[in-house]
Amino acid sequence: GIVPRDGTYHHFLKICYAHGRVDEALTLILKTIKSDIQSLKKRKETLDALIIAMSNEKLVDKALDLYESVHTRQEFGAVKVGPEALVSLCVSCCKDGYPLEAYTLFKDLGRSEPSTNDGEVGRGGDDAEDDGSGEAASGGLGLGGRLSSVSSATEVEEVYSLLVQALGNGGQYKEMVEVSRACEAEGYSLDNTARIVFVTACCNAQMLHQARDSFLELIQRQDGDGKKDWVEVETESDRMRLKSMFDTLIVSCCRGNMTDFGLDAFDVWRSVTWELEKDDSSLGMSLRLSTVTLAFLESCCRKEEKLEWRIFDVCAEMRRQQYNKKLVKKELSGRAPKISHHFGETEEEDAGDFSLDISGAANEGGEGAAGLDYVEMGDHTYEYETEDFEEDEEDWEGQFQDVIDDYET
């Protein structure tokens, strides 16, 4: 008559997994549940504990199969999986790359009724209707009411945030918006990472107005000291996620005839990177916008007379990025900068005259003095430092084009 807890199954599965006997263990447990546990209450508690343990051990495929056996095929009688087990499985699906399965669990959880004090589960979920319009998710399929007895508000917000991230990264844009609306309707708030993913996904889906609204809400977030707490750059993935949001948002706005807002996003990005570079120049450079993004923004500004004055801001940032890129490269290499007749002999002189020259005479593509090369293109001969180029000869043409872009800027 003793019902094992999820911790019991967690350790049991962990031991069996280490010895490659998980399937054997699950077969034994499920056989015991069917044949020896007659009480529906104890059977439900046992299945819930088993699903939670499997989710914690990242056995998502097997946990989903067990859930289907209980929920759809009803192989264990009139038993329904409880909210806590559903949430645990939903979170594991989000983290392990099963966005659609996570969304299905979210819908099932919303249609179910909370567990009662005696452990029995209500059956009103079978009568719930969903017309597929998204109203169900935002109007009654929330998590808060179902999880109030087993989870705190912070844990509920974490589930919503993980689900939005999984759906956004998986390209399930419609479902992502439904979950976001359900979260907002229940008075909860997505975390910063989820909002950044939401903005990027809305841009990819050409839902620019939703992307704009969410972006404006995101940049208003501050901590107790008045600092921007949404700027998370501790890890490489954080920095890449933030950079991708700005790149995607600016390009999408330019394509969607919203250049004004694209410039607003550009201004926010510029203020963020400037603040970061005060402490660490390499940290600010990790958020460097794509050259293609800046060039596209400049082109869109040229098309609108009222925005022509912003061309100088965009070009200045293109120049600053190139300059900072070289400074960071020198810092990382730890070597003294090359001294040539083209640049100043000190870093101070160099900083005051950082440009590329067009020489009147070609050197037939040969290497010039002090590490300079000359390449003839059209009527001009371009002069550049050889250290600007990597060893990869296959990408030589693309690297040289960067030098030309640098000169024209």
C-alpha positions as CSV (number, residue, x, y, z in Angstrom):
1,G,0.0,0.0,0.0
2,I,3.0,2.3,-0.1
3,V,3.1,4.8,-3.1
4,P,6.6,5.8,-4.1
5,R,7.3,9.5,-4.6
6,D,8.8,11.1,-7.6
7,G,12.1,11.3,-5.8
8,T,12.1,7.5,-5.5
9,Y,11.5,7.0,-9.2
10,H,14.0,9.7,-10.0
11,H,16.8,7.8,-8.3
12,F,15.6,4.5,-9.5
13,L,15.6,5.7,-13.2
14,K,18.9,7.4,-12.7
15,I,20.5,4.1,-11.6
16,C,18.9,2.1,-14.4
17,Y,19.8,4.8,-16.9
18,A,23.5,4.6,-15.9
19,H,23.4,0.8,-16.5
20,G,21.4,1.0,-19.7
21,R,18.3,-0.7,-18.3
22,V,15.7,2.1,-18.5
23,D,13.3,0.1,-20.7
24,E,13.5,-2.8,-18.4
25,A,12.8,-0.6,-15.4
26,L,9.8,1.1,-17.1
27,T,8.3,-2.2,-18.1
28,L,8.6,-3.4,-14.5
29,I,7.0,-0.3,-13.0
30,L,4.1,-0.1,-15.5
31,K,3.4,-3.8,-15.0
32,T,3.3,-3.3,-11.3
33,I,0.9,-0.3,-11.6
34,K,-1.5,-2.2,-13.8
35,S,-1.6,-5.4,-11.8
36,D,-0.9,-4.5,-8.2
37,I,-2.3,-0.9,-7.7
38,Q,-6.1,-1.1,-7.8
39,S,-6.9,2.3,-6.2
40,L,-7.3,5.0,-8.9
41,K,-6.0,7.6,-6.5
42,K,-2.8,5.7,-5.8
43,R,-2.5,4.8,-9.5
44,K,-2.7,8.4,-10.4
45,E,-0.2,9.5,-7.8
46,T,2.2,6.8,-9.0
47,L,1.9,7.8,-12.7
48,D,2.4,11.4,-11.9
49,A,5.5,10.7,-9.9
50,L,6.8,8.5,-12.7
51,I,6.2,11.2,-15.4
52,I,7.9,13.9,-13.2
53,A,10.9,11.6,-12.7
54,M,11.2,10.8,-16.4
55,S,11.0,14.5,-17.2
56,N,13.7,15.3,-14.8
57,E,15.9,12.6,-16.2
58,K,15.3,14.1,-19.8
59,L,13.6,10.9,-20.9
60,V,11.1,13.1,-22.8
61,D,10.3,10.6,-25.6
62,K,9.3,7.9,-23.1
63,A,7.5,10.4,-20.8
64,L,5.4,11.6,-23.8
65,D,4.6,8.0,-24.7
66,L,3.5,7.3,-21.2
67,Y,1.4,10.4,-21.2
68,E,-0.4,9.3,-24.4
69,S,-1.0,5.9,-22.8
70,V,-2.7,7.5,-19.8
71,H,-4.4,10.5,-21.5
72,T,-5.4,9.2,-24.9
73,R,-5.4,5.4,-24.9
74,Q,-6.5,5.2,-21.2
75,E,-4.5,2.0,-20.6
76,F,-4.6,2.7,-16.8
77,G,-8.3,3.3,-16.5
78,A,-10.1,6.5,-15.7
79,V,-7.0,8.3,-14.5
80,K,-5.8,11.7,-15.6
81,V,-2.3,13.2,-15.3
82,G,-2.2,15.9,-12.7
83,P,-1.2,19.5,-13.2
84,E,2.2,19.2,-11.6
85,A,3.2,16.3,-13.8
86,L,1.9,18.1,-16.9
87,V,3.9,21.2,-16.1
88,S,7.1,19.2,-15.5
89,L,6.7,17.4,-18.8
90,C,5.9,20.7,-20.6
91,V,9.0,22.3,-19.3
92,S,11.2,19.4,-20.4
93,C,9.7,19.5,-23.9
94,C,10.5,23.3,-24.1
95,K,14.1,22.7,-23.0
96,D,14.7,19.6,-25.2
97,G,13.3,20.9,-28.5
98,Y,9.7,19.7,-28.6
99,P,7.8,23.0,-29.0
100,L,4.6,21.5,-30.5
101,E,4.4,18.8,-27.9
102,A,4.9,21.4,-25.2
103,Y,2.0,23.5,-26.7
104,T,-0.3,20.5,-26.7
105,L,0.5,19.9,-23.1
106,F,-0.3,23.5,-22.4
107,K,-3.7,23.2,-24.1
108,D,-4.4,20.0,-22.2
109,L,-3.5,21.6,-18.9
110,G,-5.7,24.5,-19.6
111,R,-8.7,22.3,-20.4
112,S,-8.2,20.2,-17.2
113,E,-9.5,21.0,-13.8
114,P,-7.3,21.4,-10.7
115,S,-6.8,18.5,-8.5
116,T,-9.1,18.3,-5.5
117,N,-7.9,17.8,-1.9
118,D,-8.4,14.1,-2.0
119,G,-6.3,13.6,-5.1
120,E,-9.2,12.9,-7.5
121,V,-9.2,14.9,-10.7
122,G,-12.2,16.6,-12.2
123,R,-13.4,15.5,-15.6
124,G,-14.8,18.7,-16.9
125,G,-12.0,19.0,-19.3
126,D,-13.7,16.6,-21.7
127,D,-16.4,19.1,-22.3
128,A,-14.1,22.0,-23.0
129,E,-14.4,23.4,-26.5
130,D,-11.7,25.1,-28.6
131,D,-12.7,26.5,-32.0
132,G,-9.1,26.9,-33.0
133,S,-9.3,30.7,-33.1
134,G,-6.9,31.2,-30.2
135,E,-9.6,32.5,-27.9
136,A,-9.4,29.4,-25.8
137,A,-5.7,29.9,-25.0
138,S,-6.2,33.5,-24.0
139,G,-9.6,33.3,-22.5
140,G,-9.5,30.3,-20.3
141,L,-6.6,28.0,-21.0
142,G,-4.2,29.7,-18.6
143,L,-1.9,28.1,-16.1
144,G,-2.4,30.3,-13.1
145,G,-5.7,28.8,-11.8
146,R,-4.5,25.3,-12.4
147,L,-1.2,25.7,-10.7
148,S,-2.0,28.0,-7.8
149,S,-1.8,25.1,-5.4
150,V,1.4,23.6,-6.6
151,S,3.5,26.5,-8.0
152,S,4.4,30.1,-7.1
153,A,3.8,33.0,-9.4
154,T,7.5,33.0,-10.4
155,E,7.3,29.4,-11.4
156,V,4.2,30.0,-13.5
157,E,5.9,32.9,-15.3
158,E,8.9,30.6,-15.9
159,V,6.7,28.1,-17.6
160,Y,5.1,30.7,-19.8
161,S,8.5,32.2,-20.7
162,L,10.0,28.8,-21.6
163,L,7.0,28.0,-23.7
164,V,7.2,31.3,-25.6
165,Q,10.9,30.7,-26.2
166,A,10.4,27.2,-27.5
167,L,7.6,28.2,-29.9
168,G,9.4,31.3,-31.1
169,N,12.6,29.5,-31.8
170,G,10.7,26.6,-33.4
171,G,8.8,28.9,-35.9
172,Q,5.4,28.3,-34.3
173,Y,4.4,31.9,-34.4
174,K,0.7,31.6,-34.0
175,E,0.9,29.4,-31.0
176,M,3.6,31.7,-29.5
177,V,1.2,34.7,-29.7
178,E,-1.6,32.6,-28.1
179,V,0.6,31.7,-25.2
180,S,1.8,35.3,-24.8
181,R,-1.8,36.5,-24.7
182,A,-2.8,33.9,-22.1
183,C,0.2,35.0,-19.9
184,E,-0.9,38.6,-20.2
185,A,-4.5,37.9,-19.5
186,E,-3.7,36.1,-16.3
187,G,-1.6,39.0,-15.1
188,Y,1.8,37.3,-15.5
189,S,4.9,38.7,-17.2
190,L,7.4,37.1,-19.6
191,D,11.0,37.3,-18.6
192,N,13.5,39.3,-20.7
193,T,14.8,36.3,-22.7
194,A,11.3,35.3,-23.7
195,R,10.5,38.9,-24.8
196,I,13.7,39.1,-26.9
197,V,12.8,35.8,-28.6
198,F,9.2,37.1,-29.0
199,V,10.3,40.3,-30.8
200,T,12.7,38.4,-33.1
201,A,10.0,35.8,-33.9
202,C,7.4,38.4,-34.7
203,C,9.8,40.1,-37.1
204,N,10.4,36.8,-38.8
205,A,6.7,36.3,-39.2
206,Q,6.2,39.9,-40.4
207,M,4.0,40.8,-37.4
208,L,5.8,44.2,-37.1
209,H,3.2,46.0,-34.9
210,Q,3.3,43.2,-32.3
211,A,7.1,43.2,-32.5
212,R,7.1,47.0,-32.0
213,D,4.8,46.9,-29.0
214,S,6.7,44.1,-27.3
215,F,10.0,45.9,-28.0
216,L,8.8,49.1,-26.5
217,E,7.6,47.3,-23.4
218,L,11.0,45.5,-23.2
219,I,13.2,48.6,-23.2
220,Q,11.1,50.2,-20.4
221,R,12.2,47.5,-18.0
222,Q,14.6,48.8,-15.2
223,D,15.9,47.4,-12.0
224,G,15.8,49.1,-8.6
225,D,18.8,51.3,-9.5
226,G,17.2,52.6,-12.7
227,K,19.5,50.5,-14.9
228,K,18.3,48.6,-18.0
229,D,17.8,45.1,-16.6
230,W,16.8,43.7,-20.0
231,V,20.3,44.0,-21.3
232,E,21.7,40.5,-20.4
233,V,25.2,39.9,-21.9
234,E,26.7,37.5,-19.3
235,T,27.0,34.6,-21.7
236,E,27.7,34.3,-25.4
237,S,24.1,33.0,-26.1
238,D,22.7,36.1,-24.3
239,R,24.8,38.4,-26.5
240,M,23.9,36.6,-29.7
241,R,20.2,36.6,-28.9
242,L,20.3,40.4,-28.2
243,K,22.3,41.1,-31.4
244,S,20.0,39.0,-33.5
245,M,16.9,40.9,-32.1
246,F,18.3,44.3,-33.2
247,D,19.5,43.0,-36.6
248,T,16.2,41.4,-37.4
249,L,14.1,44.2,-36.0
250,I,15.9,46.9,-38.0
251,V,15.9,45.0,-41.3
252,S,12.2,44.0,-40.9
253,C,11.2,47.6,-40.2
254,C,13.1,48.8,-43.3
255,R,11.4,46.2,-45.4
256,G,8.0,47.0,-43.9
257,N,8.1,50.7,-44.6
258,M,8.7,51.5,-40.9
259,T,12.1,53.1,-41.3
260,D,11.3,55.6,-38.5
261,F,10.9,52.8,-36.0
262,G,13.9,51.0,-37.4
263,L,15.9,54.2,-36.6
264,D,14.4,54.2,-33.1
265,A,15.7,50.6,-32.6
266,F,19.0,51.7,-34.0
267,D,19.2,54.5,-31.4
268,V,18.4,52.1,-28.6
269,W,21.1,49.7,-29.8
270,R,23.6,52.5,-30.1
271,S,23.0,53.7,-26.5
272,V,23.3,50.1,-25.2
273,T,26.6,49.4,-26.9
274,W,28.1,52.8,-25.9
275,E,27.2,52.0,-22.3
276,L,28.8,48.6,-22.5
277,E,31.9,49.8,-24.2
278,K,32.6,52.2,-21.3
279,D,33.5,49.2,-19.2
280,D,34.7,46.7,-21.8
281,S,35.3,47.5,-25.5
282,S,35.2,43.8,-26.5
283,L,31.8,43.4,-24.8
284,G,30.3,46.2,-26.8
285,M,31.7,44.8,-30.0
286,S,30.0,41.5,-29.3
287,L,26.7,43.3,-30.1
288,R,28.1,44.7,-33.3
289,L,25.3,45.0,-35.9
290,S,25.8,43.4,-39.3
291,T,27.3,45.6,-42.0
292,V,24.5,44.6,-44.2
293,T,21.9,45.8,-41.7
294,L,23.6,49.2,-41.4
295,A,24.0,49.6,-45.1
296,F,20.3,48.7,-45.7
297,L,19.3,51.2,-43.0
298,E,21.4,53.9,-44.7
299,S,19.8,53.1,-48.1
300,C,16.3,53.4,-46.7
301,C,17.2,56.8,-45.1
302,R,18.4,58.1,-48.5
303,K,15.0,57.2,-50.0
304,E,13.1,59.5,-47.6
305,E,14.0,63.1,-47.7
306,K,12.9,63.7,-44.1
307,L,15.3,61.0,-42.9
308,E,18.4,62.0,-44.9
309,W,20.0,63.7,-42.0
310,R,20.1,60.4,-40.2
311,I,22.5,59.0,-42.8
312,F,25.4,60.6,-40.9
313,D,24.5,58.8,-37.7
314,V,24.4,55.4,-39.5
315,C,27.6,56.0,-41.4
316,A,29.3,57.2,-38.1
317,E,28.3,53.9,-36.5
318,M,29.6,51.9,-39.4
319,R,33.0,53.7,-39.0
320,R,33.0,53.3,-35.3
321,Q,32.4,49.6,-35.6
322,Q,35.3,49.2,-38.0
323,Y,37.6,51.2,-35.8
324,N,36.6,49.4,-32.6
325,K,37.0,46.0,-34.3
326,K,40.6,46.8,-35.1
327,L,41.2,48.0,-31.5
328,V,39.8,44.8,-30.0
329,K,41.8,42.8,-32.4
330,K,45.0,44.5,-31.2
331,E,44.0,43.9,-27.6
332,L,43.3,40.2,-28.1
333,S,46.5,39.6,-30.1
334,G,48.7,41.3,-27.5
335,R,51.1,42.5,-30.2
336,A,52.2,46.0,-30.9
337,P,50.5,47.6,-33.9
338,K,52.4,47.8,-37.2
339,I,54.1,51.1,-38.0
340,S,54.0,52.2,-41.6
341,H,54.3,55.4,-43.6
342,H,50.5,55.3,-44.1
343,F,49.5,55.5,-40.5
344,G,50.8,57.5,-37.5
345,E,53.7,56.1,-35.5
346,T,51.8,56.2,-32.2
347,E,48.4,55.1,-31.3
348,E,47.3,58.7,-30.6
349,E,48.4,59.8,-34.1
350,D,46.8,56.6,-35.6
351,A,43.5,57.4,-34.0
352,G,43.4,60.8,-35.4
353,D,44.0,59.7,-39.0
354,F,42.4,56.3,-39.4
355,S,41.6,56.0,-43.1
356,L,42.4,54.2,-46.3
357,D,44.2,55.9,-49.2
358,I,43.8,55.7,-52.9
359,S,47.3,55.7,-54.5
360,G,48.0,57.0,-58.0
361,A,50.4,54.2,-58.8
362,A,49.8,50.4,-58.7
363,N,52.3,47.9,-57.6
364,E,50.8,45.1,-59.7
365,G,49.2,43.5,-56.8
366,G,52.5,43.0,-55.1
367,E,53.3,43.7,-51.4
368,G,54.4,47.2,-50.6
369,A,56.6,48.5,-47.8
370,A,55.7,48.1,-44.2
371,G,53.0,45.5,-44.7
372,L,51.0,47.3,-47.3
373,D,49.4,45.8,-50.4
374,Y,48.1,47.5,-53.5
375,V,45.3,46.1,-55.6
376,E,44.2,47.8,-58.8
377,M,40.4,47.9,-59.4
378,G,39.0,50.0,-62.3
379,D,40.7,53.4,-62.5
380,H,41.9,53.4,-58.9
381,T,44.5,51.6,-56.9
382,Y,43.4,50.6,-53.3
383,E,46.0,50.5,-50.5
384,Y,45.4,48.3,-47.5
385,E,47.2,46.7,-44.6
386,T,47.9,43.0,-45.1
387,E,47.1,42.3,-41.4
388,D,43.4,43.1,-42.3
389,F,43.2,39.8,-44.1
390,E,43.0,36.3,-42.7
391,E,44.8,33.3,-44.1
392,D,41.7,31.8,-45.7
393,E,42.2,32.5,-49.4
394,E,38.8,31.2,-50.3
395,D,37.2,34.2,-48.6
396,W,39.8,36.7,-49.8
397,E,37.4,38.4,-52.2
398,G,34.8,39.0,-49.4
399,Q,37.4,40.3,-47.1
400,F,38.7,42.8,-49.6
401,Q,35.2,44.0,-50.2
402,D,35.1,44.9,-46.5
403,V,38.1,47.1,-47.0
404,I,36.4,48.8,-50.0
405,D,33.3,49.4,-47.9
406,D,35.5,50.8,-45.2
407,Y,37.0,53.3,-47.5
408,E,33.7,54.4,-49.0
409,T,32.2,54.9,-45.6
